[in-house]
Each structure stands twice: as structure tokens, then as C-alpha cells.
Amino acid sequence: MKPKAKKSRAIAASAALLLLPLTGCGSAEAGSGSTVTVTVGYQSKTINTVTAGTLLRSLGYFEKELNALGDGTTYKVDWQDYATGAPITAQMTAGKIDIGSMGDFPLLINAARGKQLGKPTHLVSVTGYNLRGGLNTIVTAPDSKLASIEDLKGKKVSTSIGSAADGTLVRALQRAGIDPAKGIEKLNQQPAVGASALSAGSADALSQFVAWPGLLAYQGKAKALYDGAQLDLPTFHGVTAREDFAKKRPSVLEAFLKAQSEATGYLGTHPVAAAEKVAEATGLPAEVVYLYNGAHGISTFDPAVKPQLVAALKEDVLILKAAKLTGDVDVDSFVDDQYVKRALGPSYAKQLAAAPAPAASEVWPKGAEETRTFKTPAELLTYVAQHKDDIRAAYVPDATTGTLWFADQAVWVADGTTLLPFVAPATAQAYVDAHGGARVVTYADALGRAS
């Protein structure tokens, strides 16, 4: 056989193998007799999906709602944990996962793949969101000299292509006048691989989604370079369901959404306990979980499909199309909130209109089951200075974006007697440049000034 023919046959064989997971038969919904298995795909370490995954599973609310259906059927729930949304989409389009949760960009790919393969899916609810985009952060090594997004030109940046974090990177580079395709060397890596690359020095920066940036900062392995909230564009994670499953078993989907709402309520009333539960299930530090999922955390949890989030999805399509990851996606037909409306009943309208909790400074004292909230970052610093050995974690909101961050990892600015925290050095410097006499100070200096 000629070499060219061999190569053609090899490529064809590889393509066929790639298609196998998407065209395999079988259904995660299959059962025998009066027993039905419902398969839920989730991402345990993507902790702003916990109300549809990790926390929901630990609380057992979905199983309770299924048992309460009283339709003579025995239900079993198969929880399948994944690192990203891509394998969940692959399994959904193969009919092997019924309900899944993932980020906004993966949701669009989910919609596109479902339509392409004749296995349509729909966005049925929202888990965690941030209306400014603070769920995604670009970080660098602790000793890095990079100080702004402009400094990334010509550098190696790790991200997961097709993720919301990749979208943040693309938009941030565009605003800085850097071509996302040619201005940097983009490394397409899973979050854990990218974190290792950053530590090893083979990547200059890492753009990732919750909870990786906060985790690396907490561990002292990274510092923030760019706060995704600087884009002032909503980002979120949501729940998607197969259309055929939803139509065949609407009561089951509604039971899931009721359970999600109950888990959301638990998170809101027991934020510290919820953080501990998620930490136990994932191995993540509870302090990192609370940064995102706490009472004033980066993520707001609400199942309602808000118009702002739908509008953001439509803008996200443009980014994915430019990267040739999808074609056109009909967002309006992908969104289907009829099931969550029925599940939540009269409370849906109230949740649809609800706003995120206002930004606040919080301290988590050691051994405490509740955090302490302070009116200003300076008041928090005063408390921390007086109780240095009794602090489990301290959180402050960025003075510009409101994004919560660890107090000892924030960039502090002294403006007269006022002490202001920032997530990223560039936003802190922008404040200094606009306010004569203001200057960047160390955390230790900020503590000293407040004590």
C-alpha cells in the first residue's frame, strides 16, 4: 500500500474511534420492571455547581424527592463525577447521562453537539453565577514579574480551550489589544495539569475557573493577575438535561430541580456547614470553598434562569464561533425553564428578581460555626490584628469589582486613613494613579495601620 493511502486509512480509523463514545447505544435511564436509574453527571471540584452536584448528593435531597413521587417506581441515582463538562456532554449525547451541570461555554458546546447529533439538550436551571464574571481568574506564579494583562503578550498561558476561563482569557486579551490567537502561546490543558505547569515554570500564567485560582492562591502557589470581574460580563454554571429524558420523565426532572432548590436553601442558611460538607467530599480546603460559596462569596446560587445570563450566553456564542469550536447556537431554543418554573412554583418569580448579596468583609474564626462580618475592610484588619492566632480565614471584597479574595493575598492600597483591597495589581495601580497620595502597601503594613 502506498504511504499516502496508509495515512488516509489511519486518519479515517482515528476519526471513527473518536465518534464511538458519541454513537454508542444504551441509556443511563434504563431500568428493569419498576426500577429506573437516573444518571447525573457533575463536577465535584467545580464548586459553584454544588447545588446540582456535590452538596446535593451529600444531602440526599434528590433521592428524597424521588421517593416522594409515589408513582410506584423504584428510583436509583447514579452520580458520575467528571473534571470538566466535555465528557458529560459526550455521555449525554450518547444517551448515558440524563442530567448534567457545567459552565456557560461548555453548555453552549453541549447545545451544539446535541443538535448536531440529533440528541438535543436544554438548559433547565442555573447553579452558581457572578454577574460581573468573577468566577474566572488569571493567575501567575508568586514570584512572577508580570503585573497586568498586557504583560502576557508573547507568554505561555495555560487554559482549558472551550471553557469559561478560556473565554475570560480571550476577552481580556482582546481588550488589551492582544490577538488571542497569535499574541500568546496558548496551552490547552486540564486545570490540574495547568496548575502543575505554572508551578514548574512551563507556563507563565494560568486562566481557570472556580475553584483553581482561589485554591492556588490559598496554597501560596499563585497570585492573581487578572480578576474576571473586570470584564463586567456575567458568567455562570447551569443544569442541562436531555430533551428525550425530560419529555419522558418530567416528574423526575422536576424532582431534581426541587431538590436543587432545597440544596440552594441549605447553602444559604448554613454556608459554613455547606463549605465543610463540600470540602469533605472533594478534598478541597473548606476555606477555599467558602471563598466562592460563602454568604458573600464570589458565586451567587439561584436556580432561576435570569435574562442577564441568557443574554450573556448569546455573547459567548461569538467567542466560540471565532475559535471554531461551534457554529451558530440558537440560545433561545436551548433555554427551557418550564420545568424549574413548575418545580419552584410561585417562588420562581421572586427568585428571578433576586439580586446577589452585597459585598462584605468576613472573618472565619478557628473553631467557629459562623463567620463574622465587618462593614469595611479596615475593620476586618483591626479584628485580624487583634486575633492573629485565632483566624481560620479572612476575606475582603475588591474595592472596584466586589470580587471576594483572601485578605492576605489581596493587593492593599492606603489612601490616607482608608485601606482598600484589590484582587489584581493592575486594578490597585489604576486606583493609585487616579488618587493622589494613595499607594500600594504590604499586607503586614495594612495590618499595622489598622491595629
C-alpha positions as CSV (number, residue, x, y, z in Angstrom):
1,M,0.0,0.0,0.0
2,K,1.3,3.5,-0.8
3,P,2.2,5.7,2.2
4,K,-0.4,8.3,1.3
5,A,-3.1,5.6,1.3
6,K,-2.0,4.2,4.6
7,K,-2.1,7.7,6.1
8,S,-5.6,8.3,4.8
9,R,-6.9,5.0,6.2
10,A,-5.2,5.7,9.6
11,I,-6.9,9.1,9.8
12,A,-10.3,7.5,8.9
13,A,-9.8,4.9,11.6
14,S,-8.9,7.5,14.2
15,A,-12.0,9.6,13.3
16,A,-14.2,6.5,13.6
17,L,-12.8,5.8,17.1
18,L,-13.5,9.4,18.2
19,L,-17.1,9.0,17.2
20,L,-17.6,5.8,19.1
21,P,-18.4,7.4,22.5
22,L,-21.0,9.6,20.9
23,T,-22.8,7.0,18.9
24,G,-22.8,4.1,21.4
25,C,-26.1,2.6,22.4
26,G,-27.6,2.3,25.8
27,S,-29.3,4.7,28.2
28,A,-28.5,5.8,31.7
29,E,-32.2,5.9,32.3
30,A,-32.7,2.2,31.6
31,G,-34.3,0.0,34.2
32,S,-36.0,-3.3,34.6
33,G,-39.6,-3.7,35.8
34,S,-40.5,-0.9,38.1
35,T,-36.9,0.2,38.7
36,V,-35.4,3.3,36.9
37,T,-31.9,4.5,37.2
38,V,-31.3,8.3,36.8
39,T,-27.8,9.2,35.9
40,V,-26.4,12.6,36.9
41,G,-23.1,14.0,35.6
42,Y,-21.5,16.6,37.8
43,Q,-18.1,18.2,38.6
44,S,-17.3,17.8,42.3
45,K,-14.4,20.3,42.2
46,T,-16.2,22.9,40.2
47,I,-17.7,24.1,43.4
48,N,-20.2,26.6,42.0
49,T,-22.2,23.6,40.7
50,V,-22.6,22.1,44.2
51,T,-26.3,22.6,44.5
52,A,-26.8,20.3,41.5
53,G,-23.8,18.0,42.4
54,T,-21.6,17.6,45.4
55,L,-23.7,19.3,48.1
56,L,-26.9,17.9,46.6
57,R,-25.5,14.4,46.6
58,S,-24.3,14.7,50.2
59,L,-27.6,15.9,51.5
60,G,-29.6,13.2,49.7
61,Y,-32.4,15.6,48.7
62,F,-32.8,14.2,45.2
63,E,-33.3,10.7,46.4
64,K,-35.8,12.0,48.9
65,E,-37.8,13.9,46.3
66,L,-37.8,10.8,44.0
67,N,-39.1,8.6,46.9
68,A,-41.9,11.2,47.4
69,L,-43.2,10.9,43.9
70,G,-45.3,7.9,44.9
71,D,-45.7,6.6,41.3
72,G,-45.0,3.0,42.1
73,T,-41.5,3.2,40.6
74,T,-38.2,2.5,42.5
75,Y,-35.6,5.1,41.6
76,K,-31.9,4.8,41.8
77,V,-29.5,7.7,41.3
78,D,-26.1,7.1,39.6
79,W,-23.8,10.1,40.4
80,Q,-20.9,10.4,37.9
81,D,-18.1,12.8,38.7
82,Y,-16.0,14.5,36.0
83,A,-13.3,17.1,35.9
84,T,-14.9,19.2,33.1
85,G,-18.1,19.5,31.2
86,A,-16.8,17.9,27.9
87,P,-17.1,14.2,29.0
88,I,-20.6,15.0,30.4
89,T,-21.7,16.3,27.1
90,A,-20.2,13.2,25.3
91,Q,-22.1,10.9,27.6
92,M,-25.3,12.9,27.3
93,T,-25.3,12.8,23.5
94,A,-24.7,9.0,23.8
95,G,-27.8,8.7,26.0
96,K,-25.8,7.7,29.0
97,I,-26.3,10.7,31.2
98,D,-29.7,12.2,31.8
99,I,-28.9,15.4,33.8
100,G,-25.6,17.3,33.9
101,S,-24.1,20.5,35.2
102,M,-21.4,22.6,33.6
103,G,-20.2,26.1,32.8
104,D,-21.7,28.6,30.3
105,F,-19.2,27.9,27.5
106,P,-19.4,24.1,27.9
107,L,-23.2,24.5,28.0
108,L,-23.2,26.0,24.5
109,I,-21.0,23.2,23.2
110,N,-23.5,20.8,24.9
111,A,-26.3,22.5,22.9
112,A,-24.3,22.5,19.7
113,R,-23.3,18.8,20.0
114,G,-26.8,17.7,21.0
115,K,-28.3,19.4,17.9
116,Q,-25.6,18.1,15.6
117,L,-26.1,14.5,16.7
118,G,-29.9,14.6,16.9
119,K,-29.8,14.3,20.7
120,P,-31.0,17.8,21.8
121,T,-30.4,19.0,25.3
122,H,-31.7,22.0,27.2
123,L,-30.6,24.4,29.9
124,V,-33.1,23.9,32.6
125,S,-31.7,25.8,35.6
126,V,-28.8,27.8,36.9
127,T,-26.4,26.8,39.8
128,G,-23.9,29.5,40.7
129,Y,-23.3,32.7,38.9
130,N,-21.4,36.0,39.1
131,L,-22.9,38.9,37.2
132,R,-19.5,40.6,36.6
133,G,-17.5,37.5,35.7
134,G,-15.6,37.0,38.9
135,L,-15.7,33.2,38.7
136,N,-12.7,33.1,36.4
137,T,-9.3,34.4,37.3
138,I,-5.9,34.6,35.6
139,V,-3.1,33.9,38.0
140,T,0.7,33.8,37.8
141,A,3.5,32.3,39.9
142,P,4.0,34.0,43.3
143,D,7.4,35.4,42.2
144,S,6.3,36.4,38.7
145,K,7.2,39.9,37.5
146,L,4.0,40.1,35.3
147,A,1.8,42.8,36.6
148,S,-1.0,43.3,34.0
149,I,-2.8,41.5,31.2
150,E,-0.7,43.5,28.7
151,D,2.4,41.7,30.1
152,L,1.1,38.4,28.8
153,K,2.0,39.3,25.2
154,G,4.3,36.6,23.9
155,K,4.0,34.5,27.0
156,K,2.8,30.9,27.6
157,V,-0.7,30.8,29.1
158,S,-2.4,27.6,30.2
159,T,-6.2,27.3,30.0
160,S,-8.8,24.8,29.0
161,I,-10.0,25.6,25.5
162,G,-13.7,25.9,25.2
163,S,-14.1,26.7,28.9
164,A,-15.5,29.8,30.5
165,A,-12.0,30.6,31.8
166,D,-10.7,30.4,28.2
167,G,-13.5,32.9,27.3
168,T,-12.3,35.2,30.0
169,L,-8.7,35.0,28.7
170,V,-9.8,35.7,25.1
171,R,-11.9,38.7,26.1
172,A,-9.2,40.1,28.4
173,L,-6.6,39.9,25.7
174,Q,-8.8,41.5,23.2
175,R,-9.5,44.4,25.5
176,A,-5.7,44.8,26.0
177,G,-5.2,44.9,22.2
178,I,-3.6,41.5,22.1
179,D,-4.6,38.9,19.4
180,P,-5.8,35.8,21.4
181,A,-4.7,33.5,18.6
182,K,-1.3,35.0,17.8
183,G,-0.3,37.3,20.7
184,I,0.3,34.5,23.2
185,E,1.2,30.8,23.2
186,K,-1.9,29.1,24.5
187,L,-1.5,25.8,26.2
188,N,-4.7,23.7,26.1
189,Q,-4.6,21.9,29.5
190,Q,-6.9,20.4,32.1
191,P,-6.9,22.6,35.3
192,A,-4.7,20.3,37.3
193,V,-2.1,20.0,34.5
194,G,-2.1,23.7,34.1
195,A,-1.5,24.3,37.8
196,S,1.5,21.9,37.6
197,A,2.8,23.7,34.5
198,L,2.6,27.0,36.4
199,S,4.5,25.6,39.4
200,A,7.1,24.1,37.1
201,G,7.6,27.3,35.1
202,S,6.5,25.8,31.8
203,A,3.5,28.2,31.8
204,D,3.8,31.9,32.6
205,A,0.1,32.2,33.6
206,L,-3.0,30.2,34.2
207,S,-6.6,31.2,33.3
208,Q,-9.0,28.9,35.1
209,F,-12.5,28.6,36.6
210,V,-13.6,28.1,40.2
211,A,-12.0,26.8,42.4
212,W,-8.5,26.6,40.9
213,P,-7.4,30.2,41.2
214,G,-8.5,30.5,44.8
215,L,-7.0,27.1,45.7
216,L,-3.6,28.0,44.2
217,A,-3.6,31.4,45.9
218,Y,-4.6,29.9,49.2
219,Q,-1.8,27.3,48.9
220,G,0.7,30.1,48.1
221,K,1.3,28.7,44.7
222,A,-0.1,31.6,42.7
223,K,-1.1,35.2,42.8
224,A,-3.9,36.9,40.9
225,L,-3.0,38.8,37.7
226,Y,-6.5,39.5,36.3
227,D,-9.9,39.4,38.0
228,G,-12.5,38.1,35.6
229,A,-15.0,40.6,37.0
230,Q,-13.0,43.4,35.3
231,L,-14.9,42.4,32.2
232,D,-18.2,43.1,33.9
233,L,-19.9,40.3,31.9
234,P,-21.9,37.6,33.6
235,T,-20.6,34.1,33.9
236,F,-22.4,31.1,35.4
237,H,-22.8,27.3,35.6
238,G,-26.1,25.6,34.9
239,V,-28.0,22.3,34.6
240,T,-28.7,20.7,31.3
241,A,-31.0,17.8,30.6
242,R,-31.6,15.6,27.6
243,E,-34.8,16.5,25.8
244,D,-36.0,13.0,25.4
245,F,-35.4,12.3,29.1
246,A,-37.2,15.5,30.1
247,K,-40.2,14.7,27.9
248,K,-40.4,11.1,29.1
249,R,-39.9,11.7,32.8
250,P,-40.8,15.3,33.5
251,S,-41.7,14.5,37.1
252,V,-38.2,13.1,37.7
253,L,-36.6,16.3,36.3
254,E,-38.8,18.4,38.4
255,A,-37.9,16.4,41.4
256,F,-34.2,17.1,40.7
257,L,-34.9,20.8,40.4
258,K,-36.9,20.9,43.6
259,A,-34.0,19.1,45.3
260,Q,-31.6,21.6,43.8
261,S,-33.7,24.4,45.2
262,E,-33.6,22.8,48.6
263,A,-29.9,22.4,48.4
264,T,-29.6,26.1,47.5
265,G,-31.7,27.0,50.6
266,Y,-29.4,24.9,52.8
267,L,-26.3,26.6,51.3
268,G,-27.9,30.0,52.0
269,T,-28.8,29.2,55.6
270,H,-25.8,27.0,56.5
271,P,-22.9,28.4,54.4
272,V,-20.1,27.3,56.8
273,A,-21.6,23.8,57.2
274,A,-22.1,23.5,53.5
275,A,-18.4,24.5,52.9
276,E,-17.3,21.8,55.3
277,K,-19.5,19.2,53.5
278,V,-18.2,20.1,50.1
279,A,-14.6,20.1,51.4
280,E,-15.1,16.6,52.9
281,A,-16.4,15.3,49.6
282,T,-13.8,16.9,47.3
283,G,-10.7,17.2,49.4
284,L,-10.6,21.0,48.7
285,P,-9.9,23.2,51.8
286,A,-13.1,24.5,53.3
287,E,-11.6,28.0,53.3
288,V,-11.3,27.9,49.5
289,V,-14.9,26.5,49.2
290,Y,-16.2,29.3,51.3
291,L,-14.4,32.0,49.2
292,Y,-16.7,31.1,46.4
293,N,-19.7,29.6,48.1
294,G,-19.9,31.6,51.3
295,A,-22.5,34.1,52.5
296,H,-20.8,36.9,50.5
297,G,-18.8,34.6,48.2
298,I,-17.8,35.1,44.6
299,S,-20.7,32.9,43.4
300,T,-24.4,33.5,43.9
301,F,-26.6,30.5,43.9
302,D,-30.1,30.6,42.4
303,P,-31.9,28.1,40.1
304,A,-33.7,30.8,38.2
305,V,-32.7,31.3,34.6
306,K,-32.2,35.1,34.7
307,P,-32.4,37.2,31.5
308,Q,-28.9,38.6,32.1
309,L,-27.5,35.1,32.0
310,V,-29.3,34.2,28.8
311,A,-28.1,37.4,27.2
312,A,-24.5,36.6,28.3
313,L,-24.8,33.1,26.6
314,K,-25.7,34.8,23.3
315,E,-22.5,36.9,23.6
316,D,-20.5,33.8,24.4
317,V,-21.5,32.2,21.1
318,L,-19.5,34.8,19.3
319,I,-16.3,33.7,21.2
320,L,-16.9,30.0,20.5
321,K,-17.6,30.7,16.8
322,A,-14.5,32.8,16.4
323,A,-12.5,29.9,17.9
324,K,-14.3,27.5,15.6
325,L,-15.5,25.4,18.5
326,T,-19.1,25.7,17.5
327,G,-21.3,27.1,14.7
328,D,-24.4,29.1,15.4
329,V,-26.2,28.1,18.6
330,D,-29.9,29.0,19.0
331,V,-29.8,30.0,22.6
332,D,-33.5,30.8,22.9
333,S,-34.4,27.3,21.9
334,F,-31.7,25.8,24.1
335,V,-33.1,27.5,27.2
336,D,-36.1,25.8,28.7
337,D,-37.2,26.9,32.1
338,Q,-40.6,25.3,32.1
339,Y,-39.5,22.5,34.4
340,V,-37.9,24.8,37.0
341,K,-40.9,27.1,36.9
342,R,-43.2,24.1,37.8
343,A,-40.7,22.8,40.4
344,L,-40.4,26.1,42.2
345,G,-44.0,27.3,41.7
346,P,-44.9,30.8,42.9
347,S,-41.4,31.4,44.3
348,Y,-39.8,31.3,40.9
349,A,-40.8,34.9,40.1
350,K,-39.2,36.1,43.4
351,Q,-36.0,34.2,42.7
352,L,-35.9,35.5,39.2
353,A,-35.9,39.1,40.5
354,A,-33.5,38.4,43.4
355,A,-30.1,40.2,43.5
356,P,-26.8,38.9,44.8
357,A,-25.9,39.6,48.4
358,P,-23.9,42.9,48.8
359,A,-20.1,42.6,49.1
360,A,-18.8,42.3,52.7
361,S,-15.7,41.5,54.6
362,E,-15.7,38.3,56.6
363,V,-13.6,36.5,59.1
364,W,-13.8,32.8,59.8
365,P,-12.5,32.3,63.4
366,K,-11.0,29.0,64.3
367,G,-13.5,26.5,65.7
368,A,-16.4,28.8,64.8
369,E,-19.6,27.5,63.1
370,E,-20.3,31.0,61.8
371,T,-18.3,33.8,60.3
372,R,-18.1,37.4,61.4
373,T,-19.0,40.2,59.0
374,F,-17.5,43.7,59.0
375,K,-18.7,46.9,57.4
376,T,-15.3,47.8,56.0
377,P,-12.0,46.0,55.1
378,A,-10.2,48.2,57.7
379,E,-12.5,47.0,60.5
380,L,-11.7,43.4,59.4
381,L,-8.0,44.2,59.5
382,T,-8.3,45.6,63.0
383,Y,-10.0,42.4,64.2
384,V,-7.4,40.2,62.5
385,A,-4.6,42.2,64.0
386,Q,-6.1,41.6,67.5
387,H,-6.8,37.9,66.9
388,K,-3.9,36.7,64.7
389,D,-3.7,33.2,66.2
390,D,-7.4,32.6,66.1
391,I,-8.1,33.3,62.4
392,R,-9.0,30.4,60.1
393,A,-9.5,32.7,57.0
394,A,-10.2,36.3,56.3
395,Y,-12.0,37.6,53.1
396,V,-12.3,41.1,51.6
397,P,-14.1,42.4,48.5
398,D,-12.2,44.1,45.7
399,A,-12.7,47.8,46.0
400,T,-13.5,48.0,42.3
401,T,-15.3,44.8,41.3
402,G,-16.5,43.4,44.6
403,T,-14.9,40.1,44.0
404,L,-14.1,38.4,47.3
405,W,-10.5,37.4,47.9
406,F,-8.3,36.2,50.7
407,A,-7.2,39.2,52.8
408,D,-3.6,38.1,53.0
409,Q,-3.5,37.6,49.2
410,A,-5.1,40.9,48.2
411,V,-3.2,43.9,46.9
412,W,-3.7,46.6,49.5
413,V,-3.8,50.4,48.9
414,A,-3.5,53.1,51.6
415,D,-5.4,56.2,50.7
416,G,-4.9,58.5,53.7
417,T,-6.5,56.6,56.5
418,T,-8.6,54.4,54.2
419,L,-7.4,50.9,53.4
420,L,-8.6,49.3,50.2
421,P,-8.1,45.7,48.9
422,F,-7.9,44.7,45.3
423,V,-7.6,41.2,43.7
424,A,-5.2,42.2,40.9
425,P,-2.2,44.5,40.9
426,A,-3.3,46.4,37.8
427,T,-6.6,47.5,39.3
428,A,-4.8,48.6,42.5
429,Q,-2.4,50.6,40.4
430,A,-5.2,52.1,38.5
431,Y,-6.7,53.4,41.7
432,V,-3.3,54.8,42.9
433,D,-2.9,56.6,39.6
434,A,-6.3,58.2,39.9
435,H,-5.9,59.2,43.6
436,G,-3.0,61.5,44.5
437,G,-1.3,60.3,47.7
438,A,-2.6,56.8,47.5
439,R,0.0,54.0,47.4
440,V,0.3,50.2,47.4
441,V,1.3,48.8,50.8
442,T,2.0,45.3,52.0
443,Y,-0.5,43.2,53.9
444,A,1.7,43.5,57.0
445,D,1.7,47.3,56.7
446,A,-2.1,47.3,56.2
447,L,-2.5,45.3,59.4
448,G,-0.2,47.6,61.2
449,R,-2.1,50.7,60.1
450,A,-5.4,49.1,61.2
451,S,-4.3,48.0,64.6
